[in-house]
Amino acid sequence: MGFLRSLFFLVAALATSINAKSSTGDSVLVIVEPTQQDNYSLFFDGLREQGYDLTFRAPKAETPVLIEYDVPTFNHVILLAPETKVFARDITPQSLVELLAKKTNLLITLSPKQTPLTSLAAEFALTLPPPGTPLVSYFPEREEPPTVIPVPVPATHPILSPNLHPVWFSGVPHALGNNPLLVPILRAPAESFAAETDGGSADALVDAAERGGEGLWAGSQLGLVTGFQTLDGSRVTWVGGAEVLSDEYARKEISKGVPSGNLQFNRDVAKWTFQETNVLRIDRTEHHRVNETEAREQYTTNDKIVYSAYISKYDPKTSTWVPHSGIKDLQFEFTMLDPHIRTSLPPVPGVPGKYSVTFRAPDRHGVFKFVIDWKRQGFSFLKSSTTVAVVPPRHDEYPRFLSAAWPYYTGAISTSVAFFLFSALWLAGDAREKKAKGHKAE
């Protein structure tokens, strides 16, 4: 029975991995007020069509829990309660950070009101304006209120579909810090700014702008939708207003006959957040000397070494990992404290997913590392480190003659020849002198 039970769980795990849409799993917990759940039906239906299993929970409900027995209960969490000020005991900024550390992806919406999520945003290098100061823009001229803004989408973006129509936005902007893990997805229009139209204080806005620098709360430097990818690969996306995900904005036209890009934009953001797109990994690495195939635990100085890495990309259509040769700026380092060799690691033509480089080991012995450390905004980070030793040649591995030493060889040989000739002439001269003395004596 134990064997059959183990076999059953193995088959179930394989079936789950085959049907998985995301590279990390399909279970999604949506934290939303039950009365507002229908406002996002198009967004939820899109997730279901992509193969996700949605579970809904009210912000103050105690079940289902986020973490049970120190293991996350869901692969992804969506917080669609931007104005809720009191959550259940297990929904705190600390628990959300713990979820990220356990590789659970988060999609969090904000609002101009002060909530516990406002303080959490600061931990991700996002600075929000004072409460009650949403984004405002009076351009282009339109019938909608100044706080309902059509935002142009970048024509090319590593996360978004190309040539999307503008996106309707209403909510709070945020200023981006200098954290390199931030991934800007949607920025505010150049003519927009944060204003106290919702019960906020103008003095508070001015004070915040003075602390952050001139123009902090205006222009395209403000972020509206921003991603954050941890070093472990988990992702969190901050959306400045839940209305971006709503059915109203998805159906709302930008102009007569021109639909908004909200529906596709939301799907693209969800795909990236849930690790469907731009997910890479290093399957394995290899290293060996030229004309050999076996890896060595140690190499000799000046050895010619071949280093190869095999990289794959997750394909959400087939839920499989496929070889990927599309990285053109991959770098390789051979380091001992500092990089002794830094060079490009190009893809190998005709071998999908393989990147390879040949280099000569430095003329210095010690403990070295083969290092790949590739970080690009919007993509999974690639990191690999393999330790090997580089030793001097053995006593019988040194070359017998060195081309650089020919002057010394010539000097030694010429000295020896000169000494031999001198000795021969000296001895020959001494013999003739004795013979001449013998003739005189006679």
Residue, then its C-alpha position, 0 to 999 in steps of 0.5 A: m500500500g505504501f508503494l501504491r500511495s507513493l506512486f499515486f502522489l508521484v503521478a499526481a505531481l507529474a500531472t500537475s507539472i504538465n498542466a501547470k501554466s506558471s513555472t512555479g504553480d497555478s494556485v492563486l489566492v485573491i484577497v478582495e471584498p466579496t461585494q467588489q469581486d464582480n468588478y474584476s470578472l474579466f481579469f479573473d476570467g482571463l486568469r482562469e482561461q490561462g489555467y489558474d485555480l483561483t481561491f477568493r478570501a475576504p481581507k478580514a477572513e481567517t481562512p484560507v491561511l497564507i502559510e501553513y506549517d511554514v509552507p506557503t499555501f498558494n503559489h501566487v497572491i493577489l491583494l485587491a483590497p487597496e483601501t482596507k486598513v485592517f486585515a486578518r492576523d496573517i496578512t501583514p507586511q511581515s507575512l507578505v515579505e515572508l511569502l516573497a522569501k518563500k518564492t510566492n509571487l504577489l500582485i498588490t494594488l494601492s490607493p491614495k488612502q493610508t493603509p498597511l500596504t503603504s508602509l510596505a511599499a517603502e521596503f521596495a524602494l517605492t515612495l508614495p505621496p502623502p495620503g489623499t494625493p492621487l495622480v492628476s492630468y488635464f491633458p489630453e482634453r476629455e470628458e472624464p475627471p482629471t484623476v481618470i487618465p489615459v496613459p500611453v504604453p511603451a511601444t516596446h517593453p520586455i514585459l508588455s505586448p507590442n503596440l498596446h493602446p493607452v491604458w486607463f489609470s486612476g490611483v496613486p503614483h509612486a517615486l522609484g528609488n535607486n534599487p536595481l531590482l525594480v522593474p518599471i512597467l508603466r510610467a506617468p505621462a509627462e504632463s501629470f502630477a500628484a494633487e490634493t484632490d481627495g482630502g489631502s494637504a497641499d502643505a504635506l505635498v510640498d514638504a514631501a517634494e522638498r524632502g525628495g527633490e524638485g519635481l518629485w511628484a510630477g512628470s514621467q519619473l513617477g511610476l504607476v505600475t512597477g515590478f520588483q524581482t528578488l534575488d531568489g527569483s520571486r516577483v511582486t508587482w505594485v499597481g497604483g490603482a485597482e481600477v486598472l484591473s476593473d471591467e469598467y476600464a477594460r471596456k472603456e474606449i480611449s476614443k470613439g472606436v478605439p478600445s483601451g489596452n487595459l485587458q491585454f495590459n493586465r494579462d501581460v502584467a499577470k503573466w510576468t508576475f506569476q512567472e510565465t514570461n521572461v523566466l530563464r534558468i541555467d540547466r548545467t555548465e561544463h568545463h574541460r581542457v581543449n581536446e578533452t571532454e572530462a572536467r578537471e578538479q584542477y587546471t595548470t597555469n596557461d591551460k586552454i580551457v573550454y567553458s560552456a553553459y546550457i540555458s533554457k526558457y520557460d514556454p507557457k504554451t507547452s509548460t516546458w523548458v526549451p533551449h534558449s539562445g536569445i541572450k546576446d550580452l551574456q558575460f563570463e568571468f574567471t575570478m580569484l577575488d577579482p576577475h582575472i578574465r572577463t569575456s563574452l559568452p556567445p551562443v554556439p551556432g547550431v546548438p540551441g541553448k548552448y553558450s561557450v567560450t575558450f580561454r587561457a588560464p592566467d599565469r597565476h595559481g590559486v583557487f578560481k571560480f567560473v562565474i556567470d552573473w547576468k541580471r537584466q530588468g524584467f528577466s530572471f537572473l542567471k547566476s552560476s559559480t563553480t570552484v576549481a584550482v589552478v596550480p603551477p606545472r609539475h616538475d616534469e611539465y615544464p618545457r625543456f627549452l624556452s624561446a625567450a631564454w635563447p640569449y642565455y643559451t647562446g651566452a652559456i654555449s659561447t662561453s663553454v666553446a671559448f673556454f674549450l678553445f682557450s684550454a686547447l690553445w693553452l695546452a698546445g702552446d705549453a707542449r710546444e714550449k717544452k719541445a723547444k726547450g728540449h731541442k736547446a738542451e741537446 
